[in-house]
Amino acid sequence: MNSGNPYQPPISDLRQPSTGKTDQSSVFSPSGRFARLSYIAWGTLLYMVLILIVAALAAAGLVDTTATESPVLEIAISIPAAVVGILFGIRRLHDINASGWWMLVSLVPIVNLGLALMLFLKAGTPDANRFAAPRPAPTWERVVGIIGVVLLVLSLVGIVAAILIPLVVGVQTGA
């Protein structure tokens, strides 16, 4: 309540409005928010679609997966995928109440790993922030997000194993 001081700033409640408003923007729009599991789910779907496109093109003989003989086709696939990935990153940054311009950090080698970790790990603001009200994650997004986390962990374990196994085997054999 105002204590009678005309110069006191108004008291505002920035939490989700009582009207029940939520972020209903398109997932491909840079405005709006993505919670962690939504971000991971849509990233996983994007990755799977890219794998299917490349597999279909390889099956049709349009892409040689062992060499880079079709740069035009690679660019035609990579640019739209990068744009969509950037849009998803902007929405995730909005969820943690940060400007989408921080996605420019993804262009800086090594530093972009810190940005990726932040996007994966930092909790979003629970209530409405300066970008939008929270976006409720449908159940299917949560499920696909969990599957994406499991696939990411398995990929990291596979990469570490691929690096360490030859080293361990080389030490044991004396090579």
C-alpha positions as CSV (number, residue, x, y, z in Angstrom):
1,M,0.0,0.0,0.0
2,N,1.0,3.6,-0.6
3,S,2.0,5.2,2.7
4,G,0.9,8.6,1.5
5,N,4.2,9.5,-0.1
6,P,3.4,10.7,-3.6
7,Y,7.0,10.1,-4.7
8,Q,7.1,6.4,-3.7
9,P,7.3,4.1,-6.7
10,P,4.3,2.0,-7.4
11,I,4.3,-1.6,-6.1
12,S,4.1,-4.1,-9.0
13,D,3.6,-7.8,-8.9
14,L,5.6,-9.2,-11.9
15,R,4.5,-12.8,-11.3
16,Q,2.2,-14.5,-13.7
17,P,-0.9,-12.5,-14.0
18,S,-4.0,-13.7,-12.2
19,T,-5.8,-13.9,-15.6
20,G,-3.8,-17.1,-16.3
21,K,-1.9,-15.6,-19.3
22,T,0.9,-17.8,-20.6
23,D,3.3,-17.5,-23.5
24,Q,1.3,-18.7,-26.6
25,S,3.8,-17.6,-29.3
26,S,5.0,-19.9,-32.0
27,V,8.0,-22.1,-31.1
28,F,9.7,-20.7,-34.2
29,S,9.3,-17.1,-33.1
30,P,12.2,-15.3,-31.4
31,S,9.8,-13.7,-28.9
32,G,8.6,-15.9,-26.1
33,R,10.2,-18.4,-23.8
34,F,11.5,-22.0,-23.6
35,A,11.9,-23.8,-20.4
36,R,14.9,-26.2,-20.2
37,L,13.1,-29.4,-21.2
38,S,11.2,-27.6,-24.0
39,Y,14.5,-26.2,-25.3
40,I,16.1,-29.7,-25.2
41,A,13.0,-31.3,-26.7
42,W,12.9,-29.0,-29.7
43,G,16.6,-29.2,-30.1
44,T,16.4,-33.0,-30.1
45,L,13.6,-32.9,-32.7
46,L,15.6,-30.5,-34.9
47,Y,18.6,-32.8,-34.7
48,M,16.5,-35.9,-35.5
49,V,14.9,-34.1,-38.5
50,L,18.3,-33.2,-39.8
51,I,19.5,-36.8,-39.5
52,L,16.4,-38.0,-41.4
53,I,16.9,-35.5,-44.2
54,V,20.6,-36.4,-44.6
55,A,19.8,-40.1,-44.5
56,A,17.1,-39.6,-47.1
57,L,19.4,-37.6,-49.3
58,A,22.2,-40.2,-48.9
59,A,19.7,-43.0,-49.8
60,A,18.7,-41.1,-52.9
61,G,22.4,-40.8,-53.8
62,L,22.4,-37.0,-53.6
63,V,24.8,-36.8,-50.7
64,D,28.0,-38.8,-50.2
65,T,28.3,-39.1,-46.4
66,T,32.0,-40.1,-46.7
67,A,33.0,-36.9,-48.4
68,T,32.0,-33.3,-48.8
69,E,31.2,-33.2,-52.5
70,S,27.9,-31.3,-52.2
71,P,28.6,-27.9,-50.5
72,V,25.5,-26.3,-52.0
73,L,23.3,-29.0,-50.5
74,E,25.1,-28.8,-47.2
75,I,24.6,-25.1,-47.0
76,A,20.9,-25.4,-48.0
77,I,20.5,-27.7,-45.0
78,S,22.8,-26.0,-42.5
79,I,21.6,-22.4,-42.8
80,P,17.9,-23.1,-42.0
81,A,18.9,-25.5,-39.2
82,A,21.3,-22.8,-37.7
83,V,18.5,-20.2,-37.9
84,V,16.1,-22.4,-36.1
85,G,18.7,-23.3,-33.5
86,I,19.4,-19.6,-32.9
87,L,15.7,-18.9,-32.5
88,F,15.4,-21.7,-29.9
89,G,18.5,-20.3,-28.1
90,I,16.9,-16.8,-28.0
91,R,13.7,-18.2,-26.5
92,R,15.8,-20.0,-23.9
93,L,17.7,-16.9,-23.0
94,H,14.4,-15.1,-22.6
95,D,13.3,-17.7,-20.1
96,I,16.3,-16.9,-17.9
97,N,15.5,-13.2,-18.3
98,A,18.5,-12.5,-20.6
99,S,18.6,-10.7,-23.9
100,G,18.6,-12.8,-27.1
101,W,21.6,-10.8,-28.2
102,W,23.7,-13.1,-26.0
103,M,23.3,-15.7,-28.7
104,L,26.1,-13.8,-30.5
105,V,28.4,-15.4,-27.9
106,S,27.8,-18.8,-29.6
107,L,30.0,-17.5,-32.4
108,V,33.1,-17.4,-30.1
109,P,34.9,-20.7,-29.8
110,I,35.3,-22.1,-26.3
111,V,33.1,-19.4,-24.8
112,N,30.1,-20.9,-26.7
113,L,30.5,-24.0,-24.5
114,G,29.8,-21.9,-21.4
115,L,26.7,-20.5,-23.1
116,A,25.5,-24.0,-24.0
117,L,26.0,-25.1,-20.4
118,M,24.1,-22.1,-19.2
119,L,21.2,-22.8,-21.6
120,F,21.0,-26.4,-20.5
121,L,21.5,-25.9,-16.7
122,K,20.2,-22.5,-15.6
123,A,16.6,-22.5,-14.3
124,G,14.3,-20.0,-15.9
125,T,12.4,-17.3,-14.0
126,P,9.3,-19.0,-12.6
127,D,7.0,-16.0,-13.1
128,A,6.5,-13.5,-15.9
129,N,9.6,-11.6,-16.8
130,R,10.4,-8.7,-19.2
131,F,10.1,-10.9,-22.2
132,A,6.9,-13.0,-21.6
133,A,4.8,-15.0,-19.3
134,P,6.0,-18.6,-18.7
135,R,5.3,-21.1,-21.4
136,P,3.7,-24.3,-20.1
137,A,5.6,-27.3,-21.4
138,P,3.2,-30.0,-22.8
139,T,3.8,-33.5,-21.6
140,W,5.2,-34.7,-24.9
141,E,7.9,-31.9,-24.7
142,R,8.9,-33.1,-21.2
143,V,9.2,-36.7,-22.4
144,V,11.2,-35.8,-25.6
145,G,13.3,-33.5,-23.4
146,I,14.2,-36.3,-21.0
147,I,15.0,-38.5,-24.0
148,G,17.2,-35.8,-25.4
149,V,19.1,-35.5,-22.1
150,V,19.6,-39.3,-22.0
151,L,20.9,-39.2,-25.6
152,L,23.2,-36.3,-24.8
153,V,24.7,-38.1,-21.8
154,L,25.1,-41.3,-23.8
155,S,26.8,-39.4,-26.6
156,L,29.2,-37.8,-24.1
157,V,30.0,-41.2,-22.6
158,G,30.6,-42.6,-26.1
159,I,33.0,-39.7,-26.9
160,V,34.9,-40.1,-23.7
161,A,35.1,-43.9,-24.3
162,A,36.3,-43.4,-27.9
163,I,39.1,-41.1,-26.6
164,L,40.1,-43.2,-23.6
165,I,39.9,-46.8,-24.8
166,P,42.7,-46.4,-27.4
167,L,44.8,-44.7,-24.8
168,V,44.2,-47.5,-22.2
169,V,44.7,-50.3,-24.8
170,G,47.9,-48.6,-26.1
171,V,49.3,-48.4,-22.6
172,Q,48.5,-52.0,-21.8
173,T,50.0,-53.3,-25.0
174,G,53.1,-51.1,-24.7
175,A,52.4,-49.3,-28.0
